[in-house]
Amino acid sequence: MAIDGCPPLVSVIMVVCDEAAALVDSLTSLSRLDYPRDRHEILIVENGSGGGSAEIIQRYPVTHLREPRRGVSYGRNLGIERSRGEILAFTDPDCVVSTGWLKELVDLFADPAVGIVAGGIVPYPPRTLPELHAARRRSHSQERPLSHPERPFALNPNLAVRRAVFSDVGCYDTVFPGGGWEDADLCWRVKRQTWWALQWAPRAVVFHRYRDRWIDFFAQQYRYGLGLGILHLKYEDELHWGRDERAQSVGRFARSLEELSKAGVLFLAGRQNRMYLGLRALDCIREVAQQSGFSVARLTCRAKVSKSSAGSDP
């Protein structure tokens, strides 16, 4: 995509919360993009981060912003507000982008009907059991949400959006806690309210690092459940959640707790392969965490969702 031979100006936006450990690799990859330096800018938004993130960010030729309101959607919205690009590309600090990432995303915007482009997300080589579990599940694979027959959407770790899209539907809904489902909400609003098309750029690759500690894995899955619960509240007219669904959810929660206790006993007894038991336990932890987050959202977030849907910033 180029106008009179000049590539479009692109703003790369990344929000940093508490990911200082992976930040160097991520920022280094962004500094090596195969895209004209005078035609892209990189905006890094600190969102309550610590652990030396600011010092790391200041080593790189980026625009450094701070958003004190905790929540990745607040951070992305500040990046959108302060950016200058015709196209806005989003990734996360636990991702390493490929050299041609930006060019591959931008090329598809040559079609004036395209409003959103999703790129491929490949697991970073795992080192711990939680990382291996997520990599095997391909938990951030774009192909699965993009192939949904009724409500396709794309994931934020590798996403580019035409600025005009945000003018049409608004920015990210800050009612979502971040780290899950705010990207689906954005894509669904675009599909409901506009004619903009969603396209797939499989060669626009980022390599995604998964959570390496068990406690971080649980927290991430809990946030996914919380975000999904909020999504169900916001789209109650489409996402049915009745008595049968509640009963199935309770059953899955109970079975997962039972399986988790069995796996723990066998792990401590050393009676089976520990890697197998660890992966089995992580399956159960994932289910328990997501079901817990989902239930909490259903019980506590209805008023916030109603306020957000009415057009007020929560």
N, C-alpha and C positions, 0 to 999 in steps of 0.2 A: 504494500500500500504506500503510495507516494503521491503528493500533490506537486505538479510541475517538477518532478524528479526529486523532491525533498521529502524524506520520510516524516511521518507525523511526530509531533512532540508527545512523548510518553512519560508519565509519572509513575514510578515504582513506589508503592507504599507498603511499609512493613511495620507492624506494631510489636514492640518488645515489652513483655511483662517480666518474667523471671528466667530468661533463657540465656544468661550470659555465657554459660559453658559452651554453647554451640554457636554463639553469635559471630565469632571470628571467621569460622568457615563460611557462614552464610554471607556476611558482608564481603569477604574476599571474592566469593563467586559473583556477587553483584558487581564488583569492581572490574570484572573481566568480561562483561557482556559484549557480544559482537553486534553492537548497535552504535551509531554515531554518538559520540560523547556530547555534542552540542544539541542533540535531539532527544535526550532523555535526562530526567532528574530522579534522584533517589531520596525519598523522605522516610526517615526513621522516627517513629513516634514512641517515646518512652511512656509506658502506662503503669506507673507504680512499680517500676522495675528496680532492682538493686543488684548487689553483688558485682559492682564494677562495670555495669552496662554502659554508663555514660562515658567512662574513660575509653572503652573499646570503640564506641560509636564515633568519638571525636578523632580517631585515627584515620577515618575514611572521608573521602570527598562527598559527603551527603548533607542534606538538610536535617538538622536535629531538632525535633519538636517534643514538647511534653504535654501530656493530657492527664491532669490530676484525678479526673473521675475514673474510677476503676471499671474496666470492661473493654474488651477489645473492640467492640462496636463504636464506643466513644472515640477510641484511638483512630480507627479507620476513618470515621467521619471527619475528624480534625485533619487527617491527611488529605482527604478529598477537598475540604474547604481551602487548604493552603496550597494545593497543587495547581500546576499551570497546564498540564497535558490535555490533549484532545482524547487520549486513551489513558486509562488508569489500570496499572497492572499490580496485582496483589500477590504476595507470598508471605511466608512466616519465618521466624528466626530459627526454627528447627528444620529448615529446608536449605539445600544447596542447589542453586540453579545451574542448568547447563549453559554453555557459552552462547548457543544460538536460541536460548529460551525466548527472549523478548522479540526477536525478529520473527520467529515462528508464530507467536501469538498475533503480532501486528499484521502479518501478511493476510490473515483471514478477514481483517476489517476493510480490505479492498472492496468487498461487497457492501454497499451502503445499507443493506437490510440487516446486517449483523450488528447486534448490540452487545453480546457477551461471547467470549471465547474461553473455553476451558482447556488446559493443557494436562499432559500426563504426569501422574505422581507415582514414582518408583520407590520402593522401600530402600532406605540406606542399609548397608550390611549390618545385621543385628549382632550384638555382643552379649546381651543378657536374655534371660527367659522372657521377660515382658516384651522386649523388642522382637524376639523371635515369634512370639504369639501374635503380635500385631502384624508382623510382616507376612506370616502364613495366612492370616485372614484377609490381607490386603485391605485393611480397614479404611484407608484413604484412597482406594481405587476410584478414579473418576468414571470408569465404565459403568459401574452399577447404578449410581444415581442418574447418570445421563440416559440410561436405557429404560428408565421408568416409563411405562406406557401412557400414563395420564399426567404425572407431575414431574417431569425431568428437572434436574437441577445440577449445579456444579459446585465443587468444593473450593473454599477460599485459598488453600495453600498454593493453588495455581489457577489464577483467574484474571481475566482482563475485561474491562467494562468501558464502553464508550461513555464519555462524560454526559452526553445527551440523555443517556438512560437514567442517570441520577436526577437530572432535571425533570424527567417525566414521572418517576415513581418515588423520589426521595432517596435518602441514604439508608444505611443499615439501621434496623430497629434496635434501639438500645435496651429494650425490655429483655432481650436475650443475654445471658450471662457471658457469652463469648466461648469460642472453642467448640461450637456445635449448633447447627441448624439455622443460624442467622443468614447463612448463604442460601439455604433452601428458601427461606422467606423472601429474600431479595429476588431470586429467580422466579418464584411463583407470582410475586407482584408484577414483574415484568411480563410474564405470560398472560396474566389476567387483564392488565391495563393497557398494554401496548402491542405493537406489531413487530417489535424487535425480535430477531432470531438468535438462538443459542447455538454456537458451533463448537466443534471438537477439533483440537490441534494435537494429535498424539505425539508429534515430534517436539513439541514445546515442553521439555521434560524438566522436572525438579525431583531431587532425591530427598525423601522425607525421613527424618530421624524420629523414631518412636520413643515413648517414655521408657527409661531404662531401669527405674526402680518400681517396686511393687506398690508403694504408697502413692507414687505419682500416677501410676496406671489406674489405680482405684479412683483417684481424684478426677482424672480425665474422663473416665467412664461415667462417673457421677454427673459431671457437667454435661456430657452427651445426653444422659437421661433427663436432666433438668431442662435442657434446650428442647428436647423432643416433647416434653410435657407442655412447655410454653407454646410450641408449634401447634399441638393438638387443641389448646385453648383458643388460639388465634384463628384456627381454621376448623372450628367445631362443625360447621355446616358441611364440610367435606370429609373430615377424618373422624369417622364414627367411633365412639368409645362408650359402649353400653355395658350391660350386665355380663354378657358372655366374654367380652374383652377383659373386663376386670377380673373375672374368675380365672381366665387363662393366665393373666399376669400374676395373680396370687399363687397359682399352681407352679409356674416357672420359678418364682422367687423361692418357694418352699423346697422344690426339688434341687435348686442350685445350692441352697444352704446345706441340705443333706449330703449332696455330692461333695461339697467343699469339705465337710467334716470327715467324710470317708477318705478323701484324698490326703488330708492332713495326717490322719492316723497312719495310713500306709507309708507316707513320706517319712514320718518320724521312725517308723519301724524298719524302714529300708527294705521293704518286701517287694517292691517293684522298681522299675526304672525311674529314677528321680526326675529326669527330664520329662518323661511322659506324665508323671504325676503333677509336676509343676505346671505344664501346659493345661492339663485337665483342671487344676485349681484355678488358673487364670480365666478359663472359660466360665467357671462358676462365679468368680469375683466380678467379671464383666457383667454377667446377668444381674447379680445382686446390686451392684453399683448403679447400673442403668435403671433398674426397676425402682430403686430407692429415690434417685433423682427425679424420675418421672412422677412418682407419687407425691413427692414434696412440691413439685411445680403445680400439680393439679389441686393440691390443698391450699397453697399459699399465694399463688401468682395470678389468680383470676382478676383481681381488681387492677393490678398493674397492666395486664394484657388489655383489659377493657379501656383503660386510660390511654394506652399506646395506640390502640385501634381507632380511638376517637380523635387522634391527631395531636395529643399532647406528649411532650417528652417526659418520660417517667423519671 
